[in-house]
Amino acid sequence: MERTFTTFRLRSFTLVEVLIVLVLCGIIVGTSGFLLIVFNRQFEKFQHKSNVLSELILLDRLLNEDFSTGYNIDISNDKKIQIMKQKDTVTYHFGKNFVVRNQNFSTDMFKIETINFSFGVVAEENKQKVIFQELIFTIAYNGIARNFKYIKKYDAFIALKPGKE
């Protein structure tokens, strides 16, 4: 009896092929991680700009509403505006990097950089009756100065009403 041996050749990957696949997978994972970090930074920048813009839009809407519904507007020398309405009083304080709005027991704070602030009164020449008041302030948004202007016009009934002279 003679024994015969048959050899089977197993199909498999060589060590070099396995190393090449590992290097390619490492490159793909490294690139994906880098891209994830870059996209995350861009999203955070976009989210910050979006938050600042939404605060600015809300402040603009509130100032427009308060100026149009208020019947008397007073300003003090320290950049505070008091708007008297039918039911309540609204106070704005313009700081260097913020604007604070107080109404009743609620306070809103807007993180907005105020560059310039002015408040003007146009009155009738003879009787010094206030015809309209205007608020102009400049803010910095995305490195660009933007002006905002609000005008309170008084109608003839209010302008002819006896009052402060």
C-alpha positions as CSV (number, residue, x, y, z in Angstrom):
1,M,0.0,0.0,0.0
2,E,1.3,3.1,-1.1
3,R,0.1,6.3,0.2
4,T,-0.6,9.3,-2.0
5,F,-0.8,12.7,-0.6
6,T,-2.8,15.4,-2.3
7,T,-2.1,19.0,-1.5
8,F,-4.7,21.6,-1.5
9,R,-3.9,25.2,-2.1
10,L,-6.0,27.5,0.0
11,R,-7.1,30.8,-1.5
12,S,-6.1,33.6,0.9
13,F,-4.8,37.2,1.0
14,T,-1.2,37.9,1.3
15,L,0.2,40.1,4.1
16,V,0.9,42.9,1.6
17,E,-2.7,42.9,0.3
18,V,-4.0,43.1,3.9
19,L,-1.7,46.0,4.7
20,I,-2.7,48.0,1.6
21,V,-6.4,47.6,2.6
22,L,-5.6,48.8,6.1
23,V,-3.8,51.8,4.8
24,L,-6.7,52.7,2.5
25,C,-9.2,52.3,5.3
26,G,-7.0,54.6,7.5
27,I,-6.9,57.3,4.8
28,I,-10.7,57.1,4.4
29,V,-11.4,57.3,8.1
30,G,-8.8,60.2,8.6
31,T,-10.3,62.2,5.7
32,S,-13.9,61.6,7.0
33,G,-12.9,62.8,10.5
34,F,-11.2,65.9,9.1
35,L,-14.3,66.7,6.9
36,L,-16.5,66.2,10.0
37,I,-14.5,68.8,11.9
38,V,-14.5,71.3,9.1
39,F,-18.3,71.0,8.5
40,N,-18.9,71.3,12.3
41,R,-17.0,74.5,12.5
42,Q,-18.8,76.0,9.5
43,F,-22.2,75.0,11.0
44,E,-21.2,76.7,14.3
45,K,-20.3,79.9,12.4
46,F,-23.6,79.8,10.5
47,Q,-25.6,79.1,13.7
48,H,-23.9,82.1,15.4
49,K,-24.7,84.4,12.5
50,S,-28.3,83.1,12.4
51,N,-28.8,83.7,16.1
52,V,-27.5,87.3,15.9
53,L,-29.7,88.0,12.9
54,S,-32.8,86.5,14.6
55,E,-32.1,88.7,17.6
56,L,-31.7,91.7,15.4
57,I,-35.0,91.0,13.6
58,L,-36.8,90.5,16.9
59,L,-35.4,93.8,18.2
60,D,-36.4,95.6,15.0
61,R,-40.0,94.2,15.2
62,L,-40.4,95.1,18.9
63,L,-39.0,98.7,18.4
64,N,-41.4,99.2,15.4
65,E,-44.3,97.9,17.4
66,D,-43.5,100.0,20.5
67,F,-42.9,103.2,18.5
68,S,-46.1,102.8,16.6
69,T,-48.3,102.0,19.6
70,G,-46.7,104.3,22.2
71,Y,-48.3,107.7,22.9
72,N,-45.3,109.3,24.6
73,I,-41.6,108.7,24.2
74,D,-39.0,110.0,26.7
75,I,-35.3,109.7,26.5
76,S,-32.7,110.2,29.2
77,N,-29.0,111.2,28.7
78,D,-27.8,107.7,29.5
79,K,-29.2,106.0,26.4
80,K,-32.5,105.0,28.0
81,I,-35.8,105.3,26.2
82,Q,-39.1,105.1,27.9
83,I,-42.2,104.4,25.7
84,M,-45.6,104.9,27.4
85,K,-48.4,102.8,26.0
86,Q,-52.0,102.5,26.9
87,K,-51.6,99.6,29.3
88,D,-48.0,99.6,30.2
89,T,-44.5,101.2,29.9
90,V,-41.6,99.8,27.9
91,T,-38.0,100.8,28.6
92,Y,-35.0,100.3,26.4
93,H,-31.4,100.7,27.5
94,F,-28.8,100.8,24.8
95,G,-25.4,99.7,26.0
96,K,-22.1,99.1,24.0
97,N,-22.7,95.4,23.4
98,F,-26.3,94.9,24.3
99,V,-29.8,96.3,24.3
100,V,-32.2,95.6,27.2
101,R,-36.0,95.9,26.9
102,N,-38.1,95.9,30.0
103,Q,-41.9,95.6,29.8
104,N,-43.9,95.0,33.0
105,F,-42.0,92.2,34.7
106,S,-40.3,90.7,31.7
107,T,-36.8,91.6,30.5
108,D,-35.3,90.8,27.0
109,M,-31.6,91.2,26.4
110,F,-30.2,91.4,22.9
111,K,-26.5,90.9,22.4
112,I,-26.0,93.5,19.7
113,E,-23.0,95.8,19.3
114,T,-24.3,99.4,19.2
115,I,-21.9,101.8,17.5
116,N,-23.9,105.0,17.4
117,F,-27.1,106.3,19.0
118,S,-29.1,109.4,18.5
119,F,-32.6,110.6,19.3
120,G,-34.2,113.6,17.7
121,V,-37.3,115.6,18.3
122,V,-39.0,117.8,15.6
123,A,-41.3,120.4,17.2
124,E,-43.6,123.1,15.9
125,E,-41.7,126.4,15.9
126,N,-44.1,128.7,17.8
127,K,-45.7,126.5,20.4
128,Q,-42.9,123.8,20.7
129,K,-45.5,121.0,20.2
130,V,-43.8,117.8,19.3
131,I,-44.7,116.7,15.7
132,F,-42.5,113.6,15.6
133,Q,-39.7,111.9,17.3
134,E,-37.1,109.7,15.7
135,L,-34.6,107.2,17.0
136,I,-31.5,106.3,14.9
137,F,-28.9,103.8,16.0
138,T,-26.1,102.0,14.2
139,I,-25.0,98.5,14.9
140,A,-22.2,96.3,13.7
141,Y,-23.3,93.2,12.0
142,N,-20.8,91.0,10.1
143,G,-18.3,93.8,10.3
144,I,-20.6,96.2,8.5
145,A,-22.3,99.1,10.1
146,R,-26.1,99.1,9.7
147,N,-28.4,102.0,10.5
148,F,-31.9,101.6,12.0
149,K,-34.4,104.4,12.1
150,Y,-37.7,104.6,13.9
151,I,-40.1,107.5,13.7
152,K,-43.1,108.3,15.9
153,K,-45.4,110.7,14.2
154,Y,-48.1,112.4,16.2
155,D,-51.4,113.1,14.7
156,A,-53.1,116.5,14.7
157,F,-55.2,115.7,17.7
158,I,-52.2,114.9,19.8
159,A,-50.2,117.8,18.4
160,L,-52.9,120.3,19.2
161,K,-53.6,118.9,22.6
162,P,-52.4,121.2,25.4
163,G,-49.4,119.6,27.1
164,K,-45.7,120.3,27.8
165,E,-44.6,123.6,26.5
